[in-house]
Amino acid sequence: MTGLASGEFDIAITGFDNVVAYVEGQGEAPIGAQPQFFGFMGSDDSFLALVAQPEISQVAELRGRTLSVDAATTGYAFVLFDMLERAGLEQGTYSVRKVGGMAQRFDDLRRGGSSATLLSAPYDLIAQQAGMHILQRLKPPYQGNVAAACRDWAEAQPGLVSSFVRAYVAALRWLATAANRAHACEILMRNVPEITPELALASHRLMLREDGGFSRDGLITPEGVERVLRLRSRYGKRKLNEPGKYSDLRYWQLAFARADNKG
């Protein structure tokens, strides 16, 4: 987010909640409000699962324990708080420790640094194979990762942004094509050394299931956005109900209008 604000990056693939947080000035990094940030394409529903140490078999057993997060006020921390609250664990009945991104939280969990954390595929499945327990999966709708940029930058080069959308959606559709599954699993195994062929296949099925996972069309879903805003309104202590403040699908529409015009 700091790099996006400074112009070091033109596009960031990040959780939609991060976009909302920084627009509202609630981001973890000390860069102030970023009203230029917006999401222009949806990627997935986040694939999130609450994973705990082997001795913990249900969410209620996390009372009094320490859980790890990427950041306490952005990312998926509010999803975690909601899962715990639904299981009867109010904030204050457990502690939260900031550890970092997915790989860092996985390593921390594996070393026993925390009792539980949120992990996405394939890390949740790797953890499960190592004896950890998947206590709960986040059920859609939820807007997970999006492609985000600064509004002025995107408005100055709409063709480039729409080309990015077309390429990303083509990749999503390639992933969802059964004939490409083996190749996709090979790519995953090259990039995640801990993963076995069996876990790669299980990850593919999980991330491309019919009721969620990766998007097939690259749209930011209204239902997913509404849930993000509802959670941030509750835990961020500020009522948020303007989806258009954080997203703009004009570039998605331009991408596929051009594709249609080309036949």
C-alpha positions as YAML, in Angstrom:
chain: A
units: angstrom
residues:
- id: 1
  name: MET
  ca: [0.00, 0.00, 0.00]
- id: 2
  name: THR
  ca: [2.90, 2.34, 0.73]
- id: 3
  name: GLY
  ca: [4.42, 1.51, -2.66]
- id: 4
  name: LEU
  ca: [1.11, 2.09, -4.42]
- id: 5
  name: ALA
  ca: [0.71, 5.47, -2.75]
- id: 6
  name: SER
  ca: [4.24, 6.57, -3.67]
- id: 7
  name: GLY
  ca: [3.97, 5.45, -7.30]
- id: 8
  name: GLU
  ca: [6.51, 2.65, -6.87]
- id: 9
  name: PHE
  ca: [3.76, 0.28, -8.03]
- id: 10
  name: ASP
  ca: [1.05, 1.06, -10.58]
- id: 11
  name: ILE
  ca: [-1.21, -1.89, -9.69]
- id: 12
  name: ALA
  ca: [-1.51, -3.89, -6.48]
- id: 13
  name: ILE
  ca: [-3.27, -7.22, -6.04]
- id: 14
  name: THR
  ca: [-4.54, -6.82, -2.50]
- id: 15
  name: GLY
  ca: [-7.50, -7.55, -0.26]
- id: 16
  name: PHE
  ca: [-10.45, -5.28, -0.98]
- id: 17
  name: ASP
  ca: [-10.60, -4.44, 2.71]
- id: 18
  name: ASN
  ca: [-7.13, -2.90, 2.39]
- id: 19
  name: VAL
  ca: [-8.42, -0.54, -0.29]
- id: 20
  name: VAL
  ca: [-11.35, 0.50, 1.89]
- id: 21
  name: ALA
  ca: [-9.15, 0.93, 4.96]
- id: 22
  name: TYR
  ca: [-6.65, 3.22, 3.25]
- id: 23
  name: VAL
  ca: [-9.31, 5.32, 1.53]
- id: 24
  name: GLU
  ca: [-10.83, 5.87, 4.98]
- id: 25
  name: GLY
  ca: [-7.48, 6.66, 6.62]
- id: 26
  name: GLN
  ca: [-7.60, 3.48, 8.71]
- id: 27
  name: GLY
  ca: [-4.63, 1.75, 7.12]
- id: 28
  name: GLU
  ca: [-1.87, 0.14, 9.16]
- id: 29
  name: ALA
  ca: [1.00, 1.95, 7.39]
- id: 30
  name: PRO
  ca: [1.49, 5.61, 8.42]
- id: 31
  name: ILE
  ca: [0.67, 7.10, 5.01]
- id: 32
  name: GLY
  ca: [-2.61, 8.82, 5.86]
- id: 33
  name: ALA
  ca: [-5.87, 8.62, 3.95]
- id: 34
  name: GLN
  ca: [-5.54, 7.55, 0.32]
- id: 35
  name: PRO
  ca: [-8.71, 8.72, -1.49]
- id: 36
  name: GLN
  ca: [-7.06, 7.89, -4.84]
- id: 37
  name: PHE
  ca: [-7.06, 4.14, -4.14]
- id: 38
  name: PHE
  ca: [-9.77, 2.04, -5.81]
- id: 39
  name: GLY
  ca: [-10.38, -1.51, -6.98]
- id: 40
  name: PHE
  ca: [-11.07, -2.10, -10.66]
- id: 41
  name: MET
  ca: [-11.16, -5.90, -10.95]
- id: 42
  name: GLY
  ca: [-12.00, -8.82, -8.67]
- id: 43
  name: SER
  ca: [-9.75, -11.86, -8.30]
- id: 44
  name: ASP
  ca: [-11.17, -14.19, -5.64]
- id: 45
  name: ASP
  ca: [-13.07, -14.65, -2.39]
- id: 46
  name: SER
  ca: [-9.82, -14.94, -0.36]
- id: 47
  name: PHE
  ca: [-9.93, -18.77, 0.20]
- id: 48
  name: LEU
  ca: [-9.62, -18.11, 3.94]
- id: 49
  name: ALA
  ca: [-9.63, -20.81, 6.61]
- id: 50
  name: LEU
  ca: [-9.09, -20.59, 10.36]
- id: 51
  name: VAL
  ca: [-6.28, -23.06, 11.14]
- id: 52
  name: ALA
  ca: [-5.21, -24.05, 14.66]
- id: 53
  name: GLN
  ca: [-2.65, -26.13, 16.50]
- id: 54
  name: PRO
  ca: [-3.28, -29.92, 16.69]
- id: 55
  name: GLU
  ca: [-4.60, -29.83, 20.25]
- id: 56
  name: ILE
  ca: [-7.36, -27.36, 19.30]
- id: 57
  name: SER
  ca: [-10.44, -28.87, 17.63]
- id: 58
  name: GLN
  ca: [-13.05, -26.11, 17.81]
- id: 59
  name: VAL
  ca: [-13.16, -22.33, 17.68]
- id: 60
  name: ALA
  ca: [-14.37, -21.99, 21.29]
- id: 61
  name: GLU
  ca: [-11.07, -23.48, 22.48]
- id: 62
  name: LEU
  ca: [-9.24, -20.36, 21.31]
- id: 63
  name: ARG
  ca: [-10.44, -18.45, 24.37]
- id: 64
  name: GLY
  ca: [-7.44, -17.01, 26.22]
- id: 65
  name: ARG
  ca: [-5.02, -17.91, 23.43]
- id: 66
  name: THR
  ca: [-2.86, -15.85, 21.06]
- id: 67
  name: LEU
  ca: [-3.74, -15.63, 17.37]
- id: 68
  name: SER
  ca: [-1.58, -14.16, 14.61]
- id: 69
  name: VAL
  ca: [-2.65, -11.64, 11.97]
- id: 70
  name: ASP
  ca: [-1.04, -9.73, 9.16]
- id: 71
  name: ALA
  ca: [-2.21, -6.40, 10.56]
- id: 72
  name: ALA
  ca: [-4.70, -5.68, 13.32]
- id: 73
  name: THR
  ca: [-6.75, -3.06, 11.46]
- id: 74
  name: THR
  ca: [-6.58, -4.13, 7.79]
- id: 75
  name: GLY
  ca: [-6.47, -7.16, 5.57]
- id: 76
  name: TYR
  ca: [-8.45, -10.07, 6.94]
- id: 77
  name: ALA
  ca: [-8.25, -9.34, 10.66]
- id: 78
  name: PHE
  ca: [-11.92, -8.35, 10.73]
- id: 79
  name: VAL
  ca: [-12.87, -11.69, 9.16]
- id: 80
  name: LEU
  ca: [-11.04, -13.38, 12.02]
- id: 81
  name: PHE
  ca: [-12.78, -11.24, 14.64]
- id: 82
  name: ASP
  ca: [-16.17, -12.06, 13.09]
- id: 83
  name: MET
  ca: [-15.48, -15.81, 13.04]
- id: 84
  name: LEU
  ca: [-14.51, -15.71, 16.70]
- id: 85
  name: GLU
  ca: [-17.46, -13.55, 17.71]
- id: 86
  name: ARG
  ca: [-19.89, -15.93, 16.00]
- id: 87
  name: ALA
  ca: [-18.37, -18.71, 18.09]
- id: 88
  name: GLY
  ca: [-18.95, -16.71, 21.29]
- id: 89
  name: LEU
  ca: [-15.49, -15.18, 21.65]
- id: 90
  name: GLU
  ca: [-15.74, -11.43, 22.03]
- id: 91
  name: GLN
  ca: [-12.71, -9.21, 21.48]
- id: 92
  name: GLY
  ca: [-10.68, -9.22, 24.68]
- id: 93
  name: THR
  ca: [-11.19, -12.94, 25.30]
- id: 94
  name: TYR
  ca: [-8.13, -13.70, 23.16]
- id: 95
  name: SER
  ca: [-4.99, -11.82, 22.14]
- id: 96
  name: VAL
  ca: [-3.78, -10.88, 18.68]
- id: 97
  name: ARG
  ca: [-0.18, -10.63, 17.52]
- id: 98
  name: LYS
  ca: [0.94, -9.05, 14.23]
- id: 99
  name: VAL
  ca: [3.22, -11.45, 12.37]
- id: 100
  name: GLY
  ca: [3.04, -10.60, 8.66]
- id: 101
  name: GLY
  ca: [1.84, -12.13, 5.41]
- id: 102
  name: MET
  ca: [0.61, -15.62, 4.65]
- id: 103
  name: ALA
  ca: [4.02, -17.33, 4.54]
- id: 104
  name: GLN
  ca: [5.10, -15.65, 7.78]
- id: 105
  name: ARG
  ca: [1.90, -16.66, 9.59]
- id: 106
  name: PHE
  ca: [2.22, -20.22, 8.33]
- id: 107
  name: ASP
  ca: [5.79, -20.45, 9.61]
- id: 108
  name: ASP
  ca: [4.78, -18.90, 12.93]
- id: 109
  name: LEU
  ca: [1.96, -21.42, 13.34]
- id: 110
  name: ARG
  ca: [4.22, -24.30, 12.42]
- id: 111
  name: ARG
  ca: [6.78, -23.19, 15.03]
- id: 112
  name: GLY
  ca: [4.11, -22.88, 17.71]
- id: 113
  name: GLY
  ca: [4.32, -19.11, 17.95]
- id: 114
  name: SER
  ca: [0.54, -18.73, 17.88]
- id: 115
  name: SER
  ca: [-2.43, -20.96, 18.54]
- id: 116
  name: ALA
  ca: [-4.28, -20.18, 15.31]
- id: 117
  name: THR
  ca: [-4.36, -17.92, 12.27]
- id: 118
  name: LEU
  ca: [-6.17, -17.39, 8.97]
- id: 119
  name: LEU
  ca: [-4.53, -19.15, 6.02]
- id: 120
  name: SER
  ca: [-5.41, -19.43, 2.35]
- id: 121
  name: ALA
  ca: [-4.88, -22.39, 0.05]
- id: 122
  name: PRO
  ca: [-2.46, -24.06, -0.32]
- id: 123
  name: TYR
  ca: [-1.05, -23.13, 3.11]
- id: 124
  name: ASP
  ca: [-4.16, -24.32, 4.95]
- id: 125
  name: LEU
  ca: [-3.89, -27.74, 3.31]
- id: 126
  name: ILE
  ca: [-0.14, -27.96, 4.01]
- id: 127
  name: ALA
  ca: [-0.84, -27.12, 7.64]
- id: 128
  name: GLN
  ca: [-3.60, -29.72, 7.80]
- id: 129
  name: GLN
  ca: [-1.24, -32.39, 6.43]
- id: 130
  name: ALA
  ca: [1.22, -31.44, 9.20]
- id: 131
  name: GLY
  ca: [-1.43, -32.19, 11.84]
- id: 132
  name: MET
  ca: [-3.04, -28.76, 12.25]
- id: 133
  name: HIS
  ca: [-6.83, -28.45, 12.37]
- id: 134
  name: ILE
  ca: [-8.95, -26.44, 9.94]
- id: 135
  name: LEU
  ca: [-11.60, -25.14, 12.33]
- id: 136
  name: GLN
  ca: [-13.71, -23.18, 9.87]
- id: 137
  name: ARG
  ca: [-13.70, -21.87, 6.32]
- id: 138
  name: LEU
  ca: [-14.98, -18.45, 5.31]
- id: 139
  name: LYS
  ca: [-18.16, -18.91, 3.31]
- id: 140
  name: PRO
  ca: [-18.85, -16.59, 0.39]
- id: 141
  name: PRO
  ca: [-19.86, -14.00, -0.49]
- id: 142
  name: TYR
  ca: [-16.77, -12.03, 0.46]
- id: 143
  name: GLN
  ca: [-14.69, -9.82, -1.81]
- id: 144
  name: GLY
  ca: [-11.13, -11.02, -1.30]
- id: 145
  name: ASN
  ca: [-8.32, -9.87, -3.56]
- id: 146
  name: VAL
  ca: [-8.82, -7.16, -6.15]
- id: 147
  name: ALA
  ca: [-6.63, -5.31, -8.60]
- id: 148
  name: ALA
  ca: [-6.19, -1.81, -7.18]
- id: 149
  name: ALA
  ca: [-4.65, 1.40, -8.49]
- id: 150
  name: CYS
  ca: [-4.75, 5.17, -8.04]
- id: 151
  name: ARG
  ca: [-7.61, 6.89, -9.86]
- id: 152
  name: ASP
  ca: [-5.49, 9.56, -11.59]
- id: 153
  name: TRP
  ca: [-3.06, 6.97, -12.92]
- id: 154
  name: ALA
  ca: [-5.86, 4.75, -14.25]
- id: 155
  name: GLU
  ca: [-7.76, 7.64, -15.82]
- id: 156
  name: ALA
  ca: [-4.62, 8.70, -17.70]
- id: 157
  name: GLN
  ca: [-4.24, 5.29, -19.40]
- id: 158
  name: PRO
  ca: [-7.55, 3.44, -19.57]
- id: 159
  name: GLY
  ca: [-6.33, 1.23, -22.42]
- id: 160
  name: LEU
  ca: [-3.49, -0.14, -20.33]
- id: 161
  name: VAL
  ca: [-5.77, -0.85, -17.37]
- id: 162
  name: SER
  ca: [-8.37, -2.56, -19.55]
- id: 163
  name: SER
  ca: [-5.63, -4.66, -21.19]
- id: 164
  name: PHE
  ca: [-4.50, -5.78, -17.74]
- id: 165
  name: VAL
  ca: [-8.09, -6.80, -16.96]
- id: 166
  name: ARG
  ca: [-8.38, -8.83, -20.16]
- id: 167
  name: ALA
  ca: [-5.09, -10.62, -19.52]
- id: 168
  name: TYR
  ca: [-5.95, -11.43, -15.90]
- id: 169
  name: VAL
  ca: [-9.41, -12.72, -16.77]
- id: 170
  name: ALA
  ca: [-7.89, -14.85, -19.54]
- id: 171
  name: ALA
  ca: [-5.59, -16.37, -16.89]
- id: 172
  name: LEU
  ca: [-8.56, -17.02, -14.56]
- id: 173
  name: ARG
  ca: [-10.40, -18.80, -17.35]
- id: 174
  name: TRP
  ca: [-7.27, -20.79, -18.23]
- id: 175
  name: LEU
  ca: [-7.07, -21.96, -14.61]
- id: 176
  name: ALA
  ca: [-10.72, -23.02, -14.67]
- id: 177
  name: THR
  ca: [-10.27, -25.14, -17.82]
- id: 178
  name: ALA
  ca: [-10.01, -28.80, -16.88]
- id: 179
  name: ALA
  ca: [-7.44, -29.53, -19.60]
- id: 180
  name: ASN
  ca: [-5.01, -27.11, -17.92]
- id: 181
  name: ARG
  ca: [-5.28, -28.54, -14.41]
- id: 182
  name: ALA
  ca: [-2.07, -30.60, -14.51]
- id: 183
  name: HIS
  ca: [-0.05, -27.67, -15.84]
- id: 184
  name: ALA
  ca: [-1.54, -25.34, -13.22]
- id: 185
  name: CYS
  ca: [-0.59, -27.79, -10.46]
- id: 186
  name: GLU
  ca: [2.97, -27.97, -11.80]
- id: 187
  name: ILE
  ca: [3.24, -24.18, -11.62]
- id: 188
  name: LEU
  ca: [1.94, -24.22, -8.04]
- id: 189
  name: MET
  ca: [4.47, -26.87, -6.98]
- id: 190
  name: ARG
  ca: [7.35, -24.88, -8.49]
- id: 191
  name: ASN
  ca: [6.38, -21.86, -6.42]
- id: 192
  name: VAL
  ca: [5.44, -23.56, -3.13]
- id: 193
  name: PRO
  ca: [8.25, -26.00, -2.29]
- id: 194
  name: GLU
  ca: [6.37, -27.69, 0.59]
- id: 195
  name: ILE
  ca: [3.49, -28.81, -1.61]
- id: 196
  name: THR
  ca: [3.04, -32.37, -2.91]
- id: 197
  name: PRO
  ca: [1.25, -33.34, -6.13]
- id: 198
  name: GLU
  ca: [-1.74, -34.49, -4.07]
- id: 199
  name: LEU
  ca: [-1.95, -31.19, -2.19]
- id: 200
  name: ALA
  ca: [-1.54, -29.21, -5.40]
- id: 201
  name: LEU
  ca: [-4.54, -31.01, -6.88]
- id: 202
  name: ALA
  ca: [-6.55, -30.49, -3.69]
- id: 203
  name: SER
  ca: [-5.65, -26.78, -3.76]
- id: 204
  name: HIS
  ca: [-6.75, -26.49, -7.37]
- id: 205
  name: ARG
  ca: [-10.11, -28.02, -6.53]
- id: 206
  name: LEU
  ca: [-10.54, -25.75, -3.51]
- id: 207
  name: MET
  ca: [-9.57, -22.54, -5.30]
- id: 208
  name: LEU
  ca: [-11.73, -23.33, -8.34]
- id: 209
  name: ARG
  ca: [-14.78, -24.83, -6.69]
- id: 210
  name: GLU
  ca: [-18.21, -23.99, -8.07]
- id: 211
  name: ASP
  ca: [-19.39, -22.02, -5.03]
- id: 212
  name: GLY
  ca: [-16.37, -19.75, -4.66]
- id: 213
  name: GLY
  ca: [-12.61, -19.42, -4.94]
- id: 214
  name: PHE
  ca: [-11.19, -17.69, -7.99]
- id: 215
  name: SER
  ca: [-13.50, -15.49, -10.01]
- id: 216
  name: ARG
  ca: [-14.26, -16.61, -13.56]
- id: 217
  name: ASP
  ca: [-15.06, -13.14, -14.89]
- id: 218
  name: GLY
  ca: [-12.98, -10.69, -12.85]
- id: 219
  name: LEU
  ca: [-15.94, -8.77, -11.48]
- id: 220
  name: ILE
  ca: [-16.03, -7.16, -8.06]
- id: 221
  name: THR
  ca: [-19.24, -8.56, -6.60]
- id: 222
  name: PRO
  ca: [-21.79, -6.31, -4.87]
- id: 223
  name: GLU
  ca: [-22.53, -8.98, -2.27]
- id: 224
  name: GLY
  ca: [-18.83, -9.46, -1.51]
- id: 225
  name: VAL
  ca: [-18.29, -5.71, -1.21]
- id: 226
  name: GLU
  ca: [-21.29, -5.36, 1.10]
- id: 227
  name: ARG
  ca: [-19.84, -7.93, 3.48]
- id: 228
  name: VAL
  ca: [-16.45, -6.22, 3.56]
- id: 229
  name: LEU
  ca: [-18.09, -2.88, 4.32]
- id: 230
  name: ARG
  ca: [-20.32, -4.43, 6.98]
- id: 231
  name: LEU
  ca: [-17.35, -5.97, 8.81]
- id: 232
  name: ARG
  ca: [-15.28, -2.79, 8.57]
- id: 233
  name: SER
  ca: [-18.25, -0.73, 9.78]
- id: 234
  name: ARG
  ca: [-18.53, -2.98, 12.83]
- id: 235
  name: TYR
  ca: [-14.88, -3.39, 13.79]
- id: 236
  name: GLY
  ca: [-13.53, -0.16, 12.31]
- id: 237
  name: LYS
  ca: [-16.21, 1.81, 14.19]
- id: 238
  name: ARG
  ca: [-17.29, 3.85, 11.16]
- id: 239
  name: LYS
  ca: [-20.46, 3.39, 9.08]
- id: 240
  name: LEU
  ca: [-19.52, 2.65, 5.47]
- id: 241
  name: ASN
  ca: [-22.19, 2.29, 2.79]
- id: 242
  name: GLU
  ca: [-20.80, 3.80, -0.43]
- id: 243
  name: PRO
  ca: [-19.37, 0.97, -2.59]
- id: 244
  name: GLY
  ca: [-18.55, 3.35, -5.44]
- id: 245
  name: LYS
  ca: [-16.11, 5.17, -3.18]
- id: 246
  name: TYR
  ca: [-13.78, 2.15, -3.31]
- id: 247
  name: SER
  ca: [-14.33, 0.56, -6.71]
- id: 248
  name: ASP
  ca: [-14.97, 1.41, -10.36]
- id: 249
  name: LEU
  ca: [-15.87, -1.20, -12.97]
- id: 250
  name: ARG
  ca: [-15.55, 1.12, -15.98]
- id: 251
  name: TYR
  ca: [-12.19, -0.45, -16.87]
- id: 252
  name: TRP
  ca: [-13.67, -3.96, -16.72]
- id: 253
  name: GLN
  ca: [-16.50, -2.79, -18.97]
- id: 254
  name: LEU
  ca: [-14.02, -1.16, -21.37]
- id: 255
  name: ALA
  ca: [-11.94, -4.35, -21.49]
- id: 256
  name: PHE
  ca: [-14.81, -6.49, -22.67]
- id: 257
  name: ALA
  ca: [-16.45, -3.85, -24.85]
- id: 258
  name: ARG
  ca: [-13.18, -3.78, -26.82]
- id: 259
  name: ALA
  ca: [-13.05, -7.56, -26.90]
- id: 260
  name: ASP
  ca: [-16.61, -7.66, -28.28]
- id: 261
  name: ASN
  ca: [-15.77, -5.04, -30.90]
- id: 262
  name: LYS
  ca: [-12.92, -7.21, -32.10]
- id: 263
  name: GLY
  ca: [-15.37, -10.05, -32.59]
...
